[in-house]
Amino acid sequence: MMDFLLIVALAALGAALAGLLAAPAVRVLRRRSVALSLFAVAALAVAAMAAGTVAVAQAMFLSGHDLGVVMAVVAVSGVVSLAAALLFGRRIAAGSEELARSARTVGSEGGFVAPAEPPTTELAALSRALEETSGRLAEARERERALDASRRELIAGISHDLRTPLAGLRAMAEALEDGVAEDAARYHARMRIEVDRLAAMVDDLFELARIQAGALALTLSRVSVYDLVDEALAGAGPLARASGVRLVAGGVVPLPVRVDAQQITRVLGNLLVNAIRATPADGTVAVSARQEQGRVVLAVEDGCGGIPPEDLGRVFDTGWRGGAARTPRADGESGAGLGLAIVRGIVEAHQGRTTVRNAGAGCRFEVELPTVGPPPATDAPALQPAG
């Protein structure tokens, strides 16, 4: 047993001596090729094995012939080990260079193309991470392009909408100033209408800017969906009557929600106004509220004839108004394409979601809001049509 321990100690001493002599190589090989580093590790292993073998052979007083045989075996094993280390190192280095070349394409138009077979698990994981990063960059680039296109469309639309009332105001002001207006009171009334339109447009722009900047302050309180819908119907009633459109409460359950009542009323008001203006006379706009999978779903369904399928995904984009939206309506109004964008921003600020789809003779807008508990025990009367 003592002889065995002595052999182990001598082998360890020889290997440690070889390791100490090779220690400076660690500093020399810093930031060098991985192939050279692997070769150096293999060389150190061979040297340590040879040094330990020589130390043990000297202690055991092996004959020259036996020592020569042992060293020949060590030499052959060392050559094979060094060759294998060099081969593996070059393969890893080649894989690293290929991955580095591919990494330069991250963020480009073509996107990142991962190497076919990374030589190690670590390089394969790095390749997958770069591929995911490239995908996220591509998505961000597409969102930026869509936002830029939406911004340009908004600027063009706002410029168009501002030009018409401003030109009308100038013409009416000049007529009043020159004394050629036959009915000054009518001119003043029309000027007031145009100013109100401009003020509403500016208010919408300010509200949208606050929403997009994340500065929309919500005052949350527990309210009933019944009250929200009732107030929105009452507000849209005059417009519905003037347009000859019937407002119908198609099943409104008094579900509780925790929302900013003023903002959600504005959401419903925007949806109702859009629905009324898009629905022909003698048409119907229906409002409903139901509970579905722990969420409250408010729905407004109109008779607009439907939205082209290719436009459904853009309905809530800032500045989008569809193909016929720029045609002045009979009531003289021409929205700036901000109402539905404001709707989406307010709903998302409440951790909700907005959707739209074609249904029946028109389209159906739905607003999903988180509920706060079971419906209150109340005998609320059924909502009556507001127009």
C-alpha positions, 0 to 999 in steps of 0.5 A: 500500500505504501508503494502505491501511495509513493507512486501516486505521490511521484506521479502527482509531483511530476505532473505538478512540475510540468503544470508549473512550467506551462503556467506562463503559457496561459497568459501568453495564450490569452485572447488567442485562437481556441484551436491553439488553446485546445492544443496547448491544453492537450500538450500540457496533459501529455507533458504532465503524463510524461513527467509523472511517468518518468518520475515513477520510472526513476523511483522504481528503477526500471531498466532502460529497455522498459523505460524506453517502451513506456516513453514510446507509448507515452509519445505515441499517445501524446501525438494522437492526443495533440492531433485530435486536439488540433483537429477539434480546435480548428473545427470549433474555430471554423464554427466560431468564424462562421457564426461571427460572419452570420452575426454581422447580418443581425438587423439587416433586411435579409435577417440572421441566417444561422450556421447549418451545424454549429460544432458545440452546444454553446455555439448552437445556443448562441446561434439560437439567441442571435436568431431570436434577437434578429427576429425581434429586431425585424418585428421592431423594424416592421412596427416602426415602418407601420408607425411611420406610415401611420404617422404620415397618413395622420399628418396628411389627413389632419392637413386635409381636415384642417384646410377645409374648415379654415378655408370656410372660416376665412371666406365667411370672415371676409364676407362679414368684413366686406359686408356682403353677408346676407344673413350675418347670424347664419354666418356666425352660427356656421363659424361657431360650428367650424370652430367647434370641429377644430377644437374637437380635433385638437382635443383628440390629438392631445388625448391621443398624444397623452395615450401614446406617451403613456401619460393617460391618468385613470381614476378607477372606480367600481361601476356597473356596465349598465350605467356606462351603456345607459349614459353612452346611449343617452349621449348618442341619442340626439345624433341617432334621431337626427340620422334616422338610426335606431339605437337598441340595447341588445342585452346589457347585464349589470356586470361590475367593472373597475374602470375610469367611468369617464374614459370608458363612456368616451370609448362607447360614445366614439363607437356609437357615433362611428356606428351611427354615421356609418349606418344608413337611415332606418338602420339599427345600431345595437349595444350589448354587454355580456360576461365571457371567461372572466371578462366583460365584453361590450359590443356595438354592432352597426349596419354599415355594410361591412369593412373590407377584410384587408382593412380589418387589421388597420381599423384601430390604426392612428389616422386610418379612415378607410377608402370612403372616409374622406368623402364629406358626410351629409352632416358636414363632419369629417373625422380625423381618423383618431376616434378608434385609435383613442378607443384602443389606447383607452381600453389597453390602458385598462388592461383590456382589448379591442376587436372588430369583425364583420357581422350581419349587415355591418360590423361588430366592435367589441371591447373586453374589460376585466371584471371585478367579481360577481354581478351585483344583486340588483333589479336594474330595469332593461335599457330602452332604445335611445333613438 
